[in-house]
Each structure stands twice: as C-alpha cells, then as structure tokens.
Amino acid sequence: MKLKIRTGDTVRIIAGDHKGVEGKVMTVDREKNKAIVEGANMVSKHQKPSAQNPQGGIVKKEAAIHISNLSLVDSKSGETTRVGYEMRDGKKVRFSKKSNEVI
C-alpha cells in the first residue's frame, strides 16, 4: 500500500479519542501502517530505573496512530487535504488536491 504521509508532514487526527489534534509526524512504520505524531496520543508508561533514568517512574510518551486516522494539513489554507501524485518537469511529485500546490 502506498503511504501518502511521510516523516515531517503536518497532520490532523480525524478519528478516535484525539480527534482534531494537529502535530508533526515523527516516524512512520510502513509494515504496520502506523505513524507517531508529536504531542498526540500520549500514553503513560511505567519504567524501571536504569542508568539513563535512575528515578524510573511513570513516563509520558507518544503512541502510534493508524495512517487511516490521519489527514494531511494544507500549508496554504490550514485545512485538511488529500494527496495526489503527478509528473511535473520530469519528476514525480506529491501535491495537495485542494490547493494544487507541491508538498
């Protein structure tokens, strides 16, 4: 399956408990079709003390969200948009279907 969301894109969550939250994509897992969005879908993880974290305790971190629950935010209008691909000047580029701008 072709993933239309990449690392560094600004996305909005369109379904689930965190609906409406915007953030930047930190990582994308192509095998599981999931992405981690900065500041969204925060979960609490109990962590044992280690050399890096001598206190241990409860740590807040981002959990993965399925790609189908994310929508790309158009940089021009600030609204969600779909992504298309086409050939421009001999190169395959991604573009926003709302504003027809190259992403």
Steps between C-alpha positions, in 0.01 A plus 500: 500500500629845409527721809427862420617633836872538563729598787493876554147557364249696707188290553166519681343202676156443346372209712533356847547645848746766382288627209591854392855501637769625260867412509808410303566138400811373679519145360306277261485120527431374146445138603231577758359809316539710814659837579610682815374858517679753722290596804205274414375168638705529820512188716649432844773239519635359825878489471750316718802694629800479266833674445336759272199549728610426861165608648279284278129565546220592262608647164269667246570415135326502162335181376453400135183592309372321190559691174128484413427723801733778377445767238764730355462872581537736202771755579326771296145484639548311828224252409530126454560381147553186299831422331554432132799405289586624151794563271624862498817594310590133460478425875229327700375740767238501778242776483207622706169432326336809657757763406686307225830602668805273509560362849 
